[in-house]
Amino acid sequence: MSAHPEVTQRDLRSRSREIMDAVESGQTYTVTRDGHPVGELVPIRRRRRFVTREEFTAMPKGGSSFSLAAFRADQEAALDDELSDPYAR
């Protein structure tokens, strides 16, 4: 038995709009043919939208504090400022 509601291949054909609307709103279905599961209809993950610097720095209001200067310092420390020849030995 699957953890998701099952929909037959025939139901998928005849009720495709209703089923796809449900998938779009987050519902996952197991598709069956002749009583056997053959696949799943799973909603795709939405891409995260761009977060501005102001939104990013405002995020931890209820949690730990964030220092943009410390974050930039950590980034600078991780960067290798020297350009090197990848073919040099």
Beta strands, then each sheet from edge to edge (+ up, - down):
strand 1: 6-8
strand 2: 29-33
strand 3: 36-41
sheet 1: 1+ 2+ 3-
end
